[in-house]
């Protein structure tokens, strides 16, 4: 067999692989998860939820109520989180509260963790993912077997009453304490010492008197 024949046979065997290599990039784009951060209108249209990265290295996903279709209660007062199991949080405004509690990234590109339902004052297990840029899929479960799914739609406009400021900043929503940014350590703070007994600091040498005798 000549070298030319060997090369021709190799080319025929490699041709299908070359076509597959062309298809793979498109396939990867089709299955890759889209960005889950953004502002979303819930399926029932009652609220807009802003999701953004949070936690260590901004690897988690948090979410906040930034708009309510009905922001006032029957008494004409701003709605508050009165069903919260924590008495300290029952007077906080519903607008701006955190309801998605630092969902952790999953190997499949989804985010999983806890979501707070202010209508009931309860937490549920939830999974979120974005298969396409305009939609966020939300699947929540109670007790692991009572599950339901919703689709939230991405919104890019701003409506009256919507919070647009940065989280924990003026005109923005508020993080729960566990997800609020931690204050940096004070400069010059003493470093932790070892287990041994610290040596006393040496006494300063007496200064020569400059007062007249």
C-alpha positions in Angstrom: 0.0 0.0 0.0 1.4 3.4 -1.0 1.6 6.4 1.2 -1.0 8.1 -0.9 -3.5 5.2 -0.2 -2.8 5.3 3.5 -3.4 9.1 3.7 -6.6 8.7 1.7 -7.9 6.0 4.0 -7.1 8.2 7.1 -8.9 11.1 5.6 -12.1 9.0 5.0 -12.0 7.8 8.7 -11.5 11.3 10.0 -14.2 13.0 8.0 -17.1 12.1 10.3 -15.1 13.3 13.3 -14.5 16.6 11.5 -18.2 17.0 11.0 -18.9 16.2 14.7 -16.4 18.8 15.7 -18.3 21.4 13.8 -21.6 20.4 15.5 -20.3 20.2 19.0 -19.9 24.0 19.6 -23.5 24.5 18.7 -24.6 21.6 20.9 -22.7 23.0 23.8 -24.3 26.4 23.4 -27.8 24.7 23.3 -27.4 22.9 26.6 -25.3 25.4 28.5 -27.4 27.2 31.2 -28.2 30.9 30.7 -27.5 33.6 33.3 -30.0 33.3 36.2 -29.3 36.8 37.4 -31.8 39.5 36.5 -35.2 40.9 37.3 -38.1 38.5 36.8 -41.9 38.8 36.9 -43.5 35.9 38.8 -45.9 33.7 37.0 -48.9 35.1 38.8 -47.8 38.7 38.1 -47.9 39.7 41.7 -44.2 40.6 42.2 -40.9 41.3 40.5 -37.9 39.4 41.9 -34.3 40.5 41.4 -31.8 37.7 41.5 -28.1 38.3 41.8 -24.9 36.6 42.9 -24.1 36.5 46.6 -22.2 34.7 49.3 -18.5 33.6 49.2 -16.9 34.4 45.9 -20.3 35.4 44.6 -21.0 31.7 43.8 -24.6 31.6 45.3 -27.8 33.1 44.0 -29.9 35.4 46.2 -33.2 37.0 45.3 -35.2 40.0 46.6 -38.7 41.5 46.1 -38.3 44.7 44.2 -41.9 45.4 43.2 -45.3 44.4 44.4 -48.5 44.7 42.3 -50.4 45.4 45.5 -47.9 47.1 47.9 -50.6 48.1 50.5 -52.7 46.0 52.8 -56.4 46.4 53.4 -55.7 49.3 55.9 -53.8 51.2 53.2 -50.5 50.6 54.9 -47.3 49.1 53.3 -47.4 45.3 53.5 -45.2 43.8 56.2 -43.8 40.3 56.7 -46.3 39.6 59.6 -46.3 35.8 59.2 -42.6 35.4 59.5 -41.7 32.9 62.3 -39.1 35.2 63.6 -40.9 37.9 65.7 -38.0 40.4 65.0 -38.8 40.3 61.2 -42.6 40.5 61.4 -42.6 44.3 61.1 -40.2 44.5 58.2 -41.6 45.7 54.8 -42.5 43.1 52.3 -41.1 45.3 49.5 -37.4 44.8 49.5 -37.2 41.6 51.6 -35.0 38.7 50.7 -36.8 35.5 49.7 -34.2 33.5 47.9 -31.6 32.4 50.4 -28.3 31.9 48.7 -29.0 29.0 46.4 -25.9 26.9 45.7 -24.7 26.1 42.2 -25.4 22.5 41.1 -23.3 20.3 38.7 -26.1 20.5 36.1 -26.0 24.3 36.1 -29.1 24.7 38.3 -29.2 26.5 41.7 -30.6 24.7 44.8 -31.5 25.8 48.3 -34.3 27.6 50.2 -37.0 30.1 49.2 -39.2 32.0 51.6 -42.9 32.2 51.0 -44.1 35.4 52.8 -47.8 34.4 52.2 -47.3 31.5 54.7 -44.2 32.4 56.6 -42.5 29.2 55.5 -39.4 28.0 53.7 -39.4 25.6 50.9 -36.7 23.7 49.0 -36.3 25.2 45.5 -34.4 24.7 42.3 -33.9 27.4 39.8 -32.4 27.4 36.3 -32.6 29.4 33.0 -32.8 27.3 29.9 -33.3 30.4 27.8 -32.5 34.0 28.5 -36.1 35.2 28.8 -37.3 32.6 31.4 -36.4 31.4 34.8 -37.7 28.0 35.8 -38.6 27.7 39.5 -39.4 24.3 41.1 -40.3 24.2 44.7 -41.0 21.3 47.0 -42.5 20.8 50.4 -41.5 17.6 52.3 -39.7 16.4 49.2 -42.8 15.1 47.4 -45.3 18.0 47.1 -43.7 19.9 44.3 -44.8 22.5 41.8 -43.1 24.5 39.0 -43.4 28.0 37.8 -41.9 30.1 35.0 -40.8 33.6 35.7 -40.3 36.0 32.8 -37.4 38.4 32.5 -38.2 42.1 32.5 -36.0 44.9 31.5 -38.2 47.9 32.1 -38.9 49.7 35.3 -42.4 50.3 36.6 -43.7 52.7 39.3 -42.9 51.6 42.8 -40.0 49.3 41.7 -36.8 49.3 43.8 -33.8 50.0 41.5 -31.0 50.8 44.0 -28.2 48.5 45.0 -28.9 45.8 47.5 -28.4 47.2 51.0 -28.1 50.7 49.5 -30.4 53.6 49.0 -33.5 52.7 47.1 -32.6 49.0 47.1 -33.7 45.7 48.7 -32.2 44.4 52.0 -30.2 41.2 52.6 -30.9 39.0 55.6 -28.2 39.1 58.1 -26.5 35.9 57.0 -26.2 37.1 53.4 -25.4 40.8 54.1 -21.8 41.7 53.1 -19.5 41.4 56.0 -17.6 44.5 57.1 -13.9 44.3 56.4 -11.6 43.8 59.4 -10.3 47.0 60.9 -6.8 47.9 59.7 -4.1 47.2 62.3 -6.3 44.7 64.2 -4.1 42.5 66.4 -3.3 39.2 64.8 -4.3 36.1 66.8 -1.5 35.0 69.1 -0.3 31.5 69.7 -1.0 29.2 72.6 2.1 30.2 74.6 2.2 32.9 77.2 2.8 36.4 75.8 5.9 38.1 76.9 5.4 41.5 78.6 6.4 44.5 76.5 9.8 46.0 77.6 9.5 49.2 79.6 10.7 52.3 77.8 14.1 53.8 78.9 13.8 56.9 81.1 14.2 60.1 79.1 16.8 62.7 80.0 15.2 65.7 81.7 15.2 68.9 79.8 13.7 71.1 82.5 16.0 73.7 84.0 17.5 72.9 87.4 
